[in-house]
Amino acid sequence: MLTQPLDLPTSADLSDLLPDAELVAWQHGRDGMVGWGTAWRGDFPSNHQFRQAIHAWQEVVAAAQITDEVNVFGTGLVAFGSFAFDPQSGAGGTLIVPRVIVGRRGKHTWLTTVDTEVTPETILAHLTARTQTADNPTPWNHISENGDIREGTYYEAAVSAALEDIAAGEAEKVVLAREVQITADAPIRPRWLLRRLNSRFHTTHNYAIDDLVGATPEMLIVAQRGQVSSTVLAGTIPLPDHAAEPQIEQLAIRLLDSPKDLVEHAHAVDSVANTLATLCTRIKVVGPEILELPNVLHLVSDITAHFAAKDSSATSLFLAELLHPSAAVCGTPTMAALDLIRRYEDFDRGRYSGPVGWLNHQGDGEWGIALRCAHISGSTARLYAGCGIVPGSNPMVELLESEAKLNPMRWAMLGDQVTDDDEPTPQPARPKLHLVQD
């Protein structure tokens, strides 16, 4: 496997290079990696997905011949992966090594390939041909939402029942999700969805791995040379369409002053920080602050630490296994919350709210939580959104919050059309308002 410099134009979107099938992507603004083809793939049952994936990756790395002429975070041998939320899920986990990867991090751009016939020159020629030939901006002529599989009244009833269980002492917090199905009259193209998400949600990590496409604002773990970080989101308030700055600031202050949301957030932060404390030193928590996205405001805290790996199995994926599921997507205590999820959610989450991201041959990598996403199968997309339920939660408010969290993928499939020649001007990057709690 060879990684070499690539003189990619700064104006190029990495997703411009992708085909319509057998693709992977992990993008954050202009940075990230995209890949296509399959050099190696491992699929693992949910109940042993992390252990088997880590062992399989050790074997792949041991057998690989790697030449890295760039040597930045993301170069060399890289596998993209996504994993099931529930060990009882039928989805399982997967790791994929593409035959071709194009990456960008800051001023560095590179090509990683196992195909000797793929060169920087062929990549640039492909990019030129793609940008000169406009995509069909409407991959489908008709697309519709087939109704909420869990009707709103059912979801409100589930929240009410969970609140009774919490009051009875069964759990302190539980995250309950909804599932919505959207159907098109033609195959849904992940590359097209990814480009849509990149145009509006450029402060999130946008991904397409296996059948999963989404835009997550929450990083479970980033590990690089012993330094680890985690971005924890819990506590949400929807933003009205075209909200003005004064209204956004008022909503941010309301969120920071909400006892219910602060309790929900504290559970999520504690679950990550306490787990990292068993293996890491120099743990630091900053927050909560306000994270502003086009559709919602979140309470966000950033956690950093130092991790000294003991052996080759102690990878970023190992840390993701330890942290999953965090209280942000499951609840607390973990097993009690998971029992309530299984009781009240009448669907398999699949890889929604499971770890999604990548790792390299050194074990470093980035793993987000698969949020704001959809499982794609042919012309059908199954969308998901969940809300943290704690004492003080209101079933109707939680339903409205879940609607806001479904909107990014709804917008990607149902919103205004985007073409390669007429892309919306990205909103100014304002990931945090930096309003802090006294």
N, C-alpha and C positions, 0 to 999 in steps of 0.2 A: 504494500500500500504506500502510495507516494502523495505527500502534501507539498505543493509548490506555490509560489506567489502567482496571483492573478490580477492583472491590471484592469479591474472592473470599473466602468464609469461610475462616478459617485451618484449620478442621477438614476442609475438602474435599481429597480426594486428586485430583490432576490427572487420573488415569486414569479417574475417575468420568465425565468428560466425553466419553470416546472412544466412537466407534461400533465395530462389529465388523469393519469393512472399511475399506480405504483410509485407514489411520491411521499416524502416526509418533509416537514418544515418546523422550524422553531425560530420565530422572529420577534424582535423587540425594537420598534422603531426601524431604523435603517440597518441595524445589526442583526446577526443571527446566522442560521444555516438552513439550506434547503438541499434535498437530495432526491435521487431517483434510482430505480433499479434495485435489485436485492442481491447483495453478495453473500449475506448470511442472515438467517432469521431463526429465532428461538421462540417457541410458544410454551407457556407454562400454566398448569392448573392453578386456580385461584388459591387453594388451600396451602400451596407450597410455592407460590409464584416468585417471591423474592429470593428465597434460598436457592431455588433451582436456577433462577436467572443469574444470580451472582456466581454460582459454580460454573454455569455454561460460559459466562463472560471470561472467567479466569482461563478456561480452556482455549477460547478464541484468542485472547491476548497472548498466551504462551506460544501458540502456533503461528502468530502473525509476524511478518517481516515489514517493519515500519521505517520509512524514510520521511522525516519531517524537516523541510527546509524553511519553515515559517516560525514554528514553535511559539504560538500564542494559545490562549485559552480557547479550545475548540478544534485545534488542528490535530493531525495524527489519526489514529484509529478511533472512530466514534460510532456508538450505537444509540439509536433513538428508541424510546420505550414508552409504553403506557400500561397501567396495571389496574386491576379490578378494585373497587371499593371494599367489597365484602368477600371474605374468604369462602363464603358459600355461593358466590356468584358463578354463573355459567360462563362469564366473559373471559376469565383468566388474564394473564399478562403476556406481553410480547416485547422482544428486543429485535431491532432491525439494523443491520449495517447496509447502507445503500452502496451501490456500485460507484456512484458519483456524488460528491458533496461540494457545494460552493458556499463559502462562508465569508462573513465580514464582521470585524470587530474594530471599531474606531478607524484608524488609518490603514489597517491590515485587511487585505482581501486574499483569499486562497482557494485553491482547487485540491481536493483530496479524491483520489480515484484508484480503483483496482483494474481499470481498463486502460491498457497502453494506447489504444486508439483515440481516447478522449484526452485532449490537450487544451491548454489555455486558448490556443488559436481556434479550436473547434467550438469551445464555449462562447467565445466572443462573436464568432460567426453566427452561432445559433441565436444569441441575444439580439444581434442586428436584424436577423430575419424575423424574429418574433416581434420586435418593436415596429418593424415596417409593415407587418400584417396585423391589422386590428382584430382583436378577438370579437366574436359574436357577443355583444353585451347582454343578451338574453338567452341563456342556455336552455330555458324552458319558456313555453308560451303561456302556461297557466300553472299557478302554484297556490295551494290553499291549506289553511289549518283545519285539520279534521276534528276540531274540538278537543277540549282538555280530557285526556284519558282519565284523570282524576278530576272530576268536576269541582268547581270552586266550593260548592257547598260541602262536598265530601272532604276537601282539604281543610276547610274551617272546622268541620266536625272532628277530624283527626287531630288538629291542633288543640281543640277543646279537651279531647280525651287525654292527650299527652300532658296537658296542664294539670288535669286531675291526678295523673300518675306522679307527676313531679310534686304536687302538693302532698301526696301520700308517702313521699320519700323514696320512690323508685329510682329517681335520677335527679340531678341538679339542672341539667340542660340536655335537650335532644334536638338534633337538626332533622327536620322533616322536609322531604323533597316532593316536587310534582314532576310529572312527565307530560309532554305535549307532542303530538305527531303532526308533521307537515308533509304533504305529498305534492309532488310535481308531475307534469306530464312528460318529463324526460329525465334521464339520469342527472342527479345532483353532482356538480363538479366541485370537488374540494378545493382545487386551485382557485376557482372563481370566488368561492366563499372566503378563502384566505385573503385574497386581494381586497375584497370588500372590508373585511375586518381590519386589515392593515391601514386602510384609508381613513378609518374613523377612530379605532381603538389602538393607536400607535404607542400608548404608554403601557399597554398590557403585553404579556407574552402570548403571541398568537401561534397556534400550532395545528399541524395536520399529521397525525400518526396513526397508521392503520385505518380504522373506520371512524376515528375521532377527530373532529375539527372544532376549534374554539379559541377564546381569547381570555386567558386567565389573568386576573390582577394579583393573584396570591402565590408567592413562592414558598414551597415547603422547605427546601434546602438548596443552597448554593455552596459548593465545596471547591476550593482551589488552594492547593499547596498548604493545607492545614488550617486555612481560614474558612470559617463557615458563617452563613447568615441565613435568616429566615424572615419572611415578611408575613405577618399575621393580620388577617382581616376578620373582624366580627363586629356587628353593629352597623346597621344600614338605614339610610333614609332615601327614598326615591327623589329624583330631580324632575320637576316639571319641564316640559319641552320649552326650549328657548328661555330658560330661567336667566334673569339678569343678575349681575354681580351682587347687589345688596340682598336679593332673595337667597342666593346661594350661601352667603355669609350667615344670614339668619338661620337657615337650615343647619349649617355646620355647628353653630353655637347650640342649637337645640339638641343635636346629636351628642355633642360633648357634655351636655348637662343632663342627658337621659340616664337615670339610674338603671333602667332595664338594659339598655344597650351597653353601659359600662360593665355591668355584671357579666353579660354575654361575652364581651371582649376579654375580660379578665380570665374567664375560664379558658378561652382559646390561647391566650398568652402563657398562662401557667402550664398548660399541657405541653407546649413546645419547650419552654424554658426549663421545666423540671426534667424532661427527658434528656435534653442536651446536657444538663448538669451531671448526669450519670457518667458521661464520657468526655466532656469538654471542660476547659478552663477559660478564665477571663470572659465570663458571660456578661453581656451588657444589653439592657432593654431600653429602647427609646420610644416613648409614646405613652398614651395614644395621641395621634394626630389625625388630621382629616385627609383622606385620599379622595380626590375629585375625579370621577369618570364622566363621560357624556350622559350617562343615564342615572347614576346614583352617587351618593356620598357614602364612604365607609370610614369607620374607625380603623386605624392602622397602627401597628407597632413593629419596629424593626429590632431583631435580635441578632447579635453577633457573638462569636465565640471562637476559641482555638481548639482544634481537634488533632490529636497526635495518633495517627493510624497505627495499630499494633501489627497488622499483617495485610496481605494483599486483598483479603476479602472485605476489609473495612473501607469500603468505597462510599461515594455519594449515594449510591443506591442502598447500601447498608444503612446509612443514616435516614434515608427516606422510609425504609422499612420500619425503623424504630419510631419515627414520628407519626407514621400513618396508623390509624386515622386520628388526626388532631381533633380537639374539641370544636374547631371551627366548622367541621363538616360532619361530625358524628355526635358529639356531646360529651358529657361527663357525669359519672364515671363511664369509661369507654364501653365496657361490656353491657352495662345496664342500658346505656343509650342505644347501643346497637340492637339490643333485644326489642326496644320500643320501635326502632326504625323497621325492623322485620315485622313487627306487629301491625304497624299502621301504613306502611308503604306497600301497595299491592303490585309492585313491579320490581324487576331487577335493575339496579342502578347501572350495571355493567361497569364501565371504566369512568363514568361520571363521578367526580369527587375523589378519584384515586390519583396516585402520582403519575405525572406525565413530564417527559423531558429527555435528557440525554446524559451519557457518561462517556469518558474517553479511556484509553488504555492505561492511564495512570490512576484511574478511579475517580478523578475529579468530574464535576458535572453540575447541571442545573435541573432541579426537579420542582415543577410547579404542582398545584392542585388543579385537576381537570374541572374547571368551572366555566360557566358561560359557553357551554359546548353542546354538540349534537353528535349522536351516532348516525352515520350515513350508511344506508343500504339501498343501492340503486336509486330509485326516485323517491325514497322515503327518508325523512330525517326525524329523529326522536330527540327532543330538546328537554333539558332538565334545569330546575332551579330549586334551591332549598333555603330554609330560614331557621335560625336558631331560636328555639322555644325555651324560655326561662320564666320564672314567676313575673307577672306583669305583662306578658305577651298578650296581644289582642288578636284573635283569629282573623278578623277582617283586615287588620293592618298587615299581618303576616302574608295574607293572600295578595294584597297590593304590592308588597315588597317582592314576592315571588314573580309577579307580573313584570316588574321593572327588571329583574334579573334574567328573565326570558327574552327581553327585548333585543339585546345585542345580536343573537342568532336569528331572531325574527327579522330584524332589520337587514341582516346579511342576505336573507333569502327573499324578503318581501319588499324591501325599501326601494328607493330611487335607484335607477340603473347606473352603473359605472363602466366606462370603457377605458381602454388603454390610452386613448387620446384625450379623454375628458375626465380626469380624476378629480374628485372634490378636493379643495384646498384643505389640508389637515388643520385641525384646531390647534391653537398654541399649546405646547406641552406644559401643562401645569399639574403635575402629578400630586402635589400636596399643597394645601393651603397653609399648613404649619400653624393652625390654631391648636393650642395645647390646653390640656386640662390643668387647672390650678391645683 
